[in-house]
Amino acid sequence: MRTVFTLTSGRSGTSFLCGLLQRNVRGCVVTHEPYVDWGNPTMFGLPIYDHAMGNKVPVQALLDKKARRIERYTPRIYIETSHAFLKSYWDLAPQFFPDMSLVHLVRNPLQVARSEANREHLIEHWHLPFRYYRGRDGRKYLRWSLTGLEPIFSFFNTESLTRFQWYLIQWIEIENRAIQFLERFGKRFRCFTLHSPMDLNSQARIGELLQFLELEPQTSMTVIAGHQNRTPTRRTVVGTEEEDECREVIERIPDRFLRIFQDSPYSSFEWARWLRKERGGEQKNEMRREER
């Protein structure tokens, strides 16, 4: 069975990508987060905790269930744009989906972190049911996020982090996992990278995506339309406060988590400068010179 999964963080355009593909391809089952596809686990919640703890057995059991459900769609191609892939089962997925192709969907990390923090605020304000689950340690965790128990968070006092900073660290971890996955399993040649939102609004780029994935288009002209999953009453605005908080994170995080951003696809993005330690050092030196 041919499958396509997405390497990405939340708030990166996964919902819009799902709508794009649903409108533009034939012979495919395209889902964002399969909540209504009974028997097809979303892989949010407890699987994220188990992955963080290295507890593979229950995650493998759920993946086996997911694979058997997806197999029913044969001969159609199964495409899932959920951001759960890199949060709970990326390193186990090739056992169950060896012929998968990937879409690497990348968005400005400052915008992602601000949007994630805004969405969490709204979820709390609305008291959304089932927003939390209990890990095997008895503690509560947000269903759609990493746990904070992952090694990358050990370099910070998580209680002192703003929610923006917490989600920025999560984004860095997720992108490191994306590159690790592609390298470990030799999937670079099976992966197509899209920059959100620019590429999602480009007929040419979406056409290239369909051709790369060998998907049959529905029409001769690509339709640019999808669900814009905006957070009501809260715009994604990145200002000096977010930039300052970003500098604090980058200065404290070990270099090994930042190396990937010196290379493609990140190095071509203007926002990649925020992921370099030397930026903070240069600015401090400039400030000292001005004070003198």
C-alpha positions, 0 to 999 in steps of 0.5 A: 500500500502506498502511503504519504506522511508529513514531517512537520510541527503543528500550526504549520499548514497541515490542515490547509495541505490536507484540503489542497490534496483533497481538491486536487488528486484522484485515487487517494484517501486524504486525511488530516487527523483521523479522529473519525476514521474508526480503528485508525489511531491518531497517535496523539496523547499517550503514544507521545508519552510512551515514545518519550519514555522509550516504551515501544511496545504499546506504540508498536501495537497501535501502529499495527492497528493503524497499518491494518486499517490503512491497508483496507484502502488498497489500491487507493493511496493513503495520505495523512497530513497530521503532525503526530508522525514526528511526535510519537512514531517516526522511528517505528513507522518504516516497520509498518509503512516501508514504501512511504513517501514524505512531505516536509512542511516547514514554517517560520519557527517564531510564527509556529511557536507564537501560533502554538501558544495562542492555540493552547491559550484558546484551548484552555479558555474554552475548556476543550474536553479531552485536551489532557491525558494522563501519562503512565506516571500519573501526570497530565499532559496536553494531548497534541504536544511533546511532554517536556520530558524529552532530552532537549528540555533538560537544558532548561528550567521548563517552569521558567519558560514562556509558552512561546519559548516552550513551543520554540524548543519543541519546534527545534526538536521536531525538525531535528527528528525530521532530519534524523528520520530522512538520514537514518532510513534513507528517505531523502529521495522520497521527501518533498519540502514545502515552505509554509505558507508561500509554497502552499499558495503556489500553483507551480509548487503544488503541481511539482508536489503532485508530480513528485508523489506520482499522484493523479491530478483531478483537473488540468489547473491546480486549485489553491484552496484549503481550510485555514485553521486560524485561532479565533480572536488571536493573530499570529504576530511576532514582535520584539518580545518573541525575538528576545525570547528566541535569543534566550533559547538559542543562547542556552541550547546546545549547538548539536540541536542547531547544526541542521539549520546551517544546511538545506532546506533551512539555510535558504529561509530568511528566518534561519538567522534566528537559529544561529548563536552568533546573532545574539553575540554580535548584538551584545557586542554592538550594544557594548560598543554603543555604551562605550 
